[in-house]
Amino acid sequence: TTAATLERFTVNFTITNLPYTSDLENPDSAKFRSTRRVMKMMLDRLMKKSSIGSVFQGCETTGFRYDYHSSVPLLPGSDRDQTRVDAVCTYSKEPSAAPLDRVGLYQQVSNKTRGISQLGPYSLDRNSLYVNG
């Protein structure tokens, strides 16, 4: 028998009530670390309740960035009212298991975030969710 392998997929979305600041660029800042910790807790809880829950291993936020969909350029030292979240999630895949159903997972995440509008204390941009790009 072949052992299960760890597979990864990306999740990206925009939070509309988390102002983007330069602190969120710095992995050593207290703001980055605390926001990353909260994101991990929220994403882990969400994925554990999905169809991949039994094989889900965890999510890690890889970065926060300013959402460039705004027409106003980000000036040094200025804040923006929304932050893009990039995360990588891991699950255990048995060799005989079907590939990850990204569309189904997207639908489940959409349903569990009230139509891509709410993740815990955060408000989400309804058009911003991507599962594995």
C-alpha positions as CSV (number, residue, x, y, z in Angstrom):
1,T,0.0,0.0,0.0
2,T,1.1,3.5,-0.7
3,A,1.0,6.0,2.1
4,A,-1.1,9.1,2.1
5,T,0.6,12.3,0.8
6,L,0.2,15.8,2.1
7,E,-1.4,18.0,-0.6
8,R,-1.7,21.7,-0.5
9,F,-4.2,24.2,-1.9
10,T,-4.4,28.0,-1.6
11,V,-7.2,30.1,-0.3
12,N,-7.3,33.9,-0.9
13,F,-9.9,36.4,0.1
14,T,-10.2,40.1,1.0
15,I,-11.3,41.4,4.4
16,T,-13.1,44.7,4.1
17,N,-13.0,45.7,7.8
18,L,-9.3,45.0,8.5
19,P,-7.3,48.1,7.5
20,Y,-4.1,47.3,5.7
21,T,-1.1,48.8,7.4
22,S,2.7,48.3,6.9
23,D,2.7,46.2,10.1
24,L,0.9,43.5,8.2
25,E,3.9,43.3,5.8
26,N,6.3,42.5,8.6
27,P,6.2,38.8,9.8
28,D,8.0,40.0,13.0
29,S,5.4,42.6,14.0
30,A,2.9,41.9,16.8
31,K,0.0,42.9,14.4
32,F,1.1,40.3,11.8
33,R,1.5,37.6,14.3
34,S,-1.8,38.2,16.1
35,T,-3.8,38.5,12.9
36,R,-2.1,35.4,11.5
37,R,-3.0,33.5,14.6
38,V,-6.7,34.6,14.4
39,M,-6.8,33.7,10.7
40,K,-5.4,30.2,11.4
41,M,-8.1,29.6,14.0
42,M,-10.9,30.9,11.7
43,L,-9.7,29.0,8.6
44,D,-9.0,25.8,10.5
45,R,-12.5,25.8,12.1
46,L,-14.0,26.5,8.6
47,M,-12.1,23.7,6.9
48,K,-12.7,21.1,9.7
49,K,-16.5,21.6,9.1
50,S,-16.1,21.0,5.3
51,S,-16.1,17.8,3.2
52,I,-12.3,17.5,3.7
53,G,-12.6,17.8,7.5
54,S,-11.5,14.3,8.2
55,V,-8.2,14.6,6.3
56,F,-7.6,18.4,6.9
57,Q,-4.3,19.2,8.5
58,G,-4.3,22.9,8.9
59,C,-4.0,26.3,7.2
60,E,-1.2,28.9,7.4
61,T,-1.5,32.5,6.4
62,T,1.4,33.2,4.1
63,G,0.8,36.9,3.9
64,F,-1.3,40.0,4.0
65,R,-1.3,42.5,1.3
66,Y,-3.1,45.6,0.1
67,D,-5.9,44.8,-2.2
68,Y,-4.9,46.7,-5.4
69,H,-8.5,46.6,-6.8
70,S,-8.8,50.0,-5.3
71,S,-8.2,52.9,-7.7
72,V,-6.4,54.9,-5.1
73,P,-2.6,54.1,-4.9
74,L,-1.2,53.0,-1.5
75,L,1.1,55.8,-0.2
76,P,3.9,55.0,2.2
77,G,2.6,55.2,5.8
78,S,-1.0,55.3,4.8
79,D,-3.7,52.8,5.7
80,R,-6.3,51.2,3.5
81,D,-9.6,49.8,4.7
82,Q,-9.2,46.3,3.2
83,T,-6.6,43.6,3.4
84,R,-6.0,40.6,1.0
85,V,-5.3,37.3,2.8
86,D,-3.2,34.6,1.3
87,A,-3.2,31.2,3.0
88,V,-2.0,27.7,2.2
89,C,-4.0,24.8,3.6
90,T,-2.8,21.2,3.8
91,Y,-4.7,17.9,3.8
92,S,-3.8,14.2,3.7
93,K,-4.6,12.5,0.4
94,E,-4.9,8.8,0.1
95,P,-3.5,7.5,-3.3
96,S,-7.0,6.1,-4.2
97,A,-8.8,9.3,-3.2
98,A,-10.3,11.5,-5.9
99,P,-8.6,14.9,-6.5
100,L,-9.6,17.8,-4.3
101,D,-13.0,19.1,-5.4
102,R,-12.0,22.8,-5.5
103,V,-15.5,23.9,-6.8
104,G,-17.3,21.9,-4.1
105,L,-14.9,23.3,-1.4
106,Y,-15.4,26.8,-2.7
107,Q,-19.2,26.3,-2.5
108,Q,-18.9,25.0,1.1
109,V,-16.6,27.9,2.1
110,S,-19.1,30.3,0.5
111,N,-22.0,28.7,2.4
112,K,-20.1,28.7,5.8
113,T,-19.2,32.4,5.4
114,R,-22.7,33.5,4.7
115,G,-22.3,33.9,1.0
116,I,-18.6,35.0,1.3
117,S,-19.6,37.9,3.6
118,Q,-18.5,36.9,7.1
119,L,-15.6,35.0,8.7
120,G,-15.8,35.5,12.5
121,P,-15.4,39.2,13.2
122,Y,-14.3,39.9,9.6
123,S,-16.4,41.2,6.8
124,L,-15.4,39.7,3.4
125,D,-15.5,41.1,-0.1
126,R,-18.1,38.8,-1.8
127,N,-16.2,38.7,-5.0
128,S,-12.8,38.0,-3.5
129,L,-12.7,34.3,-2.6
130,Y,-10.4,32.0,-4.6
131,V,-9.7,28.4,-3.7
132,N,-6.5,27.3,-5.5
133,G,-6.6,30.3,-7.8
